[in-house]
């Protein structure tokens, strides 16, 4: 087995990792042959799992960074302004997981992990952590547009609080400034927060390749096959394999390994290890639509700011809140306009991931079926109406002109429905392809311990296991799942 990476070697190895910029790319080195636990990366949950696993003295952990050609690495923000909001999700989301038969996954159960992961700038409290690896901070430099947006939200019937804690248990209908992962006024990436300490504790990172399958002996996962630099390699796992790939990729790798709907696998001559119809099903896709107004001269001269302003609210009678409304100024709109981005964070439509071939480097068939339900269309139509209440506030009169063509010409319900169907785009927040649930549920893939039903030594972490996506960008909750997964595997 290769020796654990030193800090110097880690910094060289991390060049291709999301969130590690300005570091030279690692030259191909000797590949490890075995480990106690092999983690397959790609989702933030994999980094948290590796961090947790590596904290045990003497435990050998290998993280395989999985980079198939069809799944590009996410962009790496180089400024705080470009960072996405860091939001856990409403407590009701996690209580809903528990109520689906997943004991130990209610809000009170997952809160200790959330707290353990973060170093909140205001310190520890009943709901926040003060000593974790990931720096979470408020942004305190709003420009006049952000302040006007908060005031306009009051005109629209919402509350506003520039100090609102979006990571409290119940954020709803309060406009404020989102927290972000910031350290020393720079983006604090997940790789820097979790992977560097894991490497310091002895974890080995293998980059520059892609996984081809998980290897089984009987019903037990014992190794992972991967390809790097044209060479086919295998690393054995004496204790277990943690699949922490992005949701669509996680489903693809299970299918390629013989775990999934048996009829689909046999069609492609994949030997069936386990007939589990839920693999690849339950795909969620958070989608959104833009509303844009002409930006008047005062709005075109906003100073730089690290702030992102927004709120979470309810379209009709949803619980938890199913809509996210974010302010967009001319600096960030891409076209010099002013407006809001409206995101449906609790979609009811479901898609599916299916194999198209047995080539692990090729894309699977991804059918998101976005806006497949009338309820999703109705939620976004109502969201447009709510956003227009904010946009019509006299507070914004000096900043915005007319609503632009597209949404601006949609007035009647049929027109709004047509606009939503034509303008909605994916936010890139997939989830749910390896859903957590009881073994008796054919749609479930993993149990409450994140182990795959019917198999030994195989665990899944990250957004892929969410039975219902949280009502926020899923990264924070994915980290929590990875941290708990590392705890379960290490027991």
SVG drawing of the C-alpha trace seen along z (x, -y; Angstrom):
<svg xmlns="http://www.w3.org/2000/svg" viewBox="-55 -56 61 72">
<polyline fill="none" stroke="black" stroke-width="0.4" points="0.0,0.0 1.2,-3.5 2.4,-5.5 -0.1,-8.1 0.2,-11.5 2.2,-14.1 0.8,-17.6 3.1,-18.6 1.9,-15.6 -1.7,-16.3 -1.5,-19.8 -0.1,-18.5 -2.7,-15.8 -5.6,-18.1 -5.3,-20.2 -8.2,-18.5 -10.5,-18.4 -13.5,-20.8 -12.5,-23.7 -8.7,-23.4 -7.5,-26.1 -4.0,-27.4 -2.4,-24.1 -0.2,-22.1 -1.8,-18.9 -0.5,-15.6 1.7,-13.5 0.5,-9.9 2.0,-8.0 1.9,-4.4 -1.7,-3.2 -2.8,-1.7 -3.7,1.9 -5.8,2.2 -7.4,0.2 -9.8,0.7 -12.4,-1.5 -12.5,-2.7 -14.5,-5.9 -15.7,-6.7 -15.9,-10.5 -17.9,-13.0 -20.5,-14.2 -19.6,-16.5 -20.7,-13.6 -17.7,-11.6 -15.3,-14.3 -17.1,-14.3 -17.1,-10.5 -13.4,-10.3 -12.8,-13.0 -14.8,-11.1 -13.2,-7.7 -9.7,-9.0 -10.1,-10.4 -9.7,-6.9 -6.0,-6.2 -4.6,-3.4 -7.6,-3.1 -6.5,-3.0 -8.8,-5.1 -8.5,-5.5 -10.6,-8.1 -11.0,-7.5 -11.9,-10.7 -14.3,-9.6 -14.2,-11.6 -16.0,-10.1 -16.0,-12.1 -19.8,-12.7 -19.8,-14.3 -17.8,-17.5 -16.4,-18.8 -18.5,-21.6 -17.2,-25.2 -15.0,-26.3 -15.9,-29.8 -12.8,-32.0 -14.6,-34.8 -17.1,-34.8 -19.7,-36.6 -19.9,-33.5 -20.3,-31.0 -23.7,-29.4 -25.7,-29.8 -24.9,-27.3 -28.3,-26.2 -29.2,-22.9 -32.9,-22.8 -36.0,-23.0 -36.3,-20.7 -39.5,-19.3 -37.4,-17.8 -35.5,-15.6 -38.5,-14.7 -40.1,-13.6 -37.2,-11.2 -37.8,-9.7 -41.5,-9.4 -40.8,-7.4 -39.4,-4.7 -35.8,-5.9 -35.3,-5.8 -32.6,-8.1 -32.9,-10.7 -35.2,-13.3 -34.0,-16.8 -33.0,-16.1 -31.0,-13.1 -29.1,-14.8 -28.4,-18.1 -25.3,-16.8 -23.7,-16.0 -24.5,-19.4 -23.0,-21.1 -19.9,-18.8 -19.2,-19.8 -19.2,-23.6 -17.3,-26.4 -20.0,-29.1 -18.6,-32.6 -21.1,-33.4 -20.0,-30.4 -21.7,-27.3 -25.4,-27.4 -28.3,-24.9 -28.4,-24.7 -25.0,-25.8 -21.5,-24.4 -18.4,-26.4 -15.5,-24.0 -15.9,-22.0 -13.7,-22.0 -15.9,-24.0 -16.0,-27.8 -19.6,-29.2 -20.0,-32.9 -22.4,-35.7 -21.7,-38.3 -21.8,-41.8 -21.2,-44.0 -24.6,-44.5 -25.0,-47.1 -28.1,-49.4 -29.8,-46.8 -29.7,-44.1 -31.1,-46.5 -33.9,-47.6 -34.7,-44.0 -35.2,-43.2 -37.5,-46.3 -39.4,-45.2 -40.0,-41.8 -41.8,-43.5 -44.0,-45.2 -44.7,-41.8 -45.9,-40.4 -42.7,-38.8 -40.5,-39.6 -36.9,-40.8 -33.9,-40.4 -30.4,-41.0 -29.1,-38.8 -31.6,-36.0 -30.1,-32.6 -31.0,-30.5 -29.5,-27.5 -31.9,-27.5 -34.5,-24.8 -37.3,-26.7 -36.4,-29.3 -39.6,-30.5 -40.7,-33.7 -37.9,-35.8 -35.7,-37.6 -32.1,-38.0 -28.5,-37.5 -27.4,-33.9 -24.5,-32.4 -21.6,-31.0 -18.5,-28.9 -15.9,-31.7 -12.6,-31.7 -10.3,-34.7 -12.5,-36.5 -12.0,-33.7 -14.1,-30.7 -13.5,-27.8 -14.0,-24.8 -15.2,-21.4 -11.9,-19.9 -9.9,-22.3 -12.1,-21.8 -12.4,-18.0 -9.9,-16.4 -6.7,-18.2 -7.2,-17.0 -8.1,-13.5 -4.8,-13.3 -2.9,-14.6 -4.4,-11.8 -3.3,-9.2 -6.0,-9.0 -4.7,-8.4 -6.3,-10.4 -6.3,-8.9 -7.2,-11.3 -7.1,-11.4 -9.2,-8.3 -12.7,-6.9 -14.4,-4.0 -15.7,-1.1 -17.4,1.1 -17.7,2.3 -16.4,5.9 -18.3,8.5 -17.6,11.9 -21.0,13.4 -23.1,10.5 -20.1,8.7 -18.4,5.7 -14.7,6.4 -13.0,4.1 -13.3,1.3 -12.1,1.4 -11.0,-1.9 -9.1,-3.2 -6.3,-5.8 -4.1,-6.8 -5.4,-3.9 -4.4,-1.4 -7.0,0.8 -6.5,1.0 -8.2,2.5 -8.1,1.5 -9.4,3.9 -11.5,2.9 -11.2,5.1 -13.9,3.3 -16.2,1.7 -16.9,-0.5 -18.5,-3.9 -20.2,-5.1 -20.1,-8.9 -20.6,-9.8 -22.9,-12.4 -26.5,-11.1 -26.8,-10.1 -23.3,-8.6 -24.0,-6.7 -27.0,-5.0 -24.9,-4.3 -22.1,-2.6 -24.5,-0.5 -26.2,0.6 -22.8,1.4 -21.9,3.4 -25.0,5.6 -27.3,3.9 -30.6,2.6 -33.7,3.7 -32.8,7.2 -34.6,6.9 -32.7,3.7 -29.4,5.3 -30.0,8.4 -30.8,6.4 -27.2,5.2 -25.8,8.6 -24.7,7.2 -24.5,10.1 -27.2,9.5 -25.8,9.3 -29.0,8.0 -32.4,7.2 -33.2,3.8 -35.8,1.8 -35.2,-1.4 -31.7,-2.0 -31.9,-4.9 -35.5,-5.7 -36.7,-8.7 -34.5,-11.2 -35.2,-14.7 -34.2,-17.8 -34.6,-21.3 -35.6,-23.7 -36.1,-27.4 -37.2,-30.3 -35.9,-33.9 -37.9,-37.1 -36.1,-40.1 -36.6,-43.9 -34.8,-46.6 -32.0,-47.9 -32.2,-51.7 -28.9,-53.7 -28.7,-53.6 -28.8,-49.8 -26.1,-49.6 -23.6,-51.2 -23.9,-48.9 -20.5,-48.3 -19.0,-44.9 -20.5,-42.8 -20.2,-39.2 -23.9,-39.1 -26.6,-36.9 -30.0,-37.9 -33.1,-35.8 -35.7,-33.8 -37.6,-30.5 -41.4,-30.5 -44.5,-28.5 -46.2,-28.5 -49.7,-27.4 -50.0,-25.1 -46.6,-23.3 -44.7,-22.2 -41.8,-22.7 -41.4,-25.8 -41.1,-24.7 -39.8,-27.9 -36.5,-29.9 -36.5,-33.5 -33.1,-35.1 -32.3,-38.7 -30.2,-39.1 -28.5,-42.4 -26.8,-43.5 -23.4,-42.3 -24.7,-38.7 -27.5,-38.4 -25.2,-38.0 -27.1,-40.4 -27.1,-43.6 -30.7,-43.2 -32.3,-43.3 -34.6,-40.6 -35.1,-37.4 -34.3,-33.8 -37.1,-31.6 -36.3,-27.9 -38.7,-25.1 -36.8,-23.3 -39.3,-20.6 -40.3,-19.1 -42.9,-16.4 -41.9,-15.2 -39.6,-12.2 -37.2,-11.0 -34.9,-8.0 -31.3,-7.0 -30.9,-4.0 -27.9,-2.4 -27.3,-3.0 -24.2,-0.9 -21.7,0.9 -19.1,-1.7 -18.5,-3.4 -17.0,-6.4 -20.2,-7.0 -23.2,-8.9 -26.3,-6.9 -29.8,-7.9 -30.9,-10.7 -34.7,-11.4 -35.4,-14.1 -39.1,-14.5 -39.0,-18.0 -42.4,-19.7 -44.0,-16.3 -46.6,-17.1 -49.1,-19.9 -48.3,-20.6 -44.8,-21.6 -46.0,-24.0 -48.6,-25.5 -45.9,-26.1 -43.7,-28.0 -46.7,-30.0 -47.6,-31.0 -43.9,-31.8 -43.9,-34.2 -46.9,-36.0 -45.2,-36.2 -42.0,-37.5 -44.0,-40.1 -45.4,-41.4 -41.8,-42.0 -40.8,-43.4 -43.7,-45.9 -42.7,-47.5 -42.2,-51.3 -38.9,-50.7 -37.5,-49.4 -38.9,-52.1 -35.6,-53.9 -33.8,-50.7 -36.0,-48.8 -37.9,-49.6 -40.4,-47.3 -40.5,-43.6 -38.7,-42.2 -40.2,-40.1 -40.6,-36.5 -42.1,-36.6 -43.2,-40.2 -45.8,-39.2 -47.2,-36.3 -50.2,-37.6 -53.0,-35.0 -52.6,-31.6 -52.2,-29.8 -49.6,-32.3 -47.7,-31.8 -47.9,-28.1 -46.5,-28.3 -43.7,-30.6 -42.8,-28.2 -42.7,-25.2 -40.6,-27.0 -38.2,-28.9 -37.5,-26.4 -34.0,-25.1 -32.2,-22.7 -30.3,-24.1 -28.0,-21.1 -29.2,-19.9 -30.0,-16.2 -30.9,-13.8 -32.7,-10.7 -31.4,-8.0 -30.4,-5.6 -33.2,-6.5 -33.1,-5.6 -36.0,-3.6 -37.0,-0.3 -36.0,3.0 -39.7,3.8 -40.0,0.7 -39.1,1.8 -38.2,-1.9 -35.6,-2.0 -31.9,-1.2 -30.2,-1.8 -31.4,-1.4 -31.2,-3.8 -27.5,-2.8 -26.8,-3.8 -25.9,-0.2 -27.4,1.2 -30.3,3.6 -29.4,7.2 -25.6,6.6 -22.7,6.5 -19.9,3.9 -21.5,1.4 -22.7,-2.0 -24.0,-5.0 -23.6,-8.7 -24.5,-12.1 -27.5,-13.5 -28.2,-10.2 -29.8,-8.7 -32.2,-11.6 -35.7,-10.0 -37.0,-13.6 -34.5,-16.4 -34.2,-19.0 -35.8,-22.4 -32.4,-24.1 -29.3,-23.6 -28.5,-20.0 -24.7,-20.3 -25.0,-21.1 -27.3,-18.1 -25.1,-15.9 -22.1,-16.7 -24.1,-15.7 -25.1,-12.4 -21.4,-11.7 -20.3,-12.4 -22.9,-10.1 -22.1,-7.5 -18.4,-7.6 -19.6,-7.0 -21.8,-4.0 -19.0,-2.4 -16.5,-2.9 -18.6,-1.2"/>
</svg>
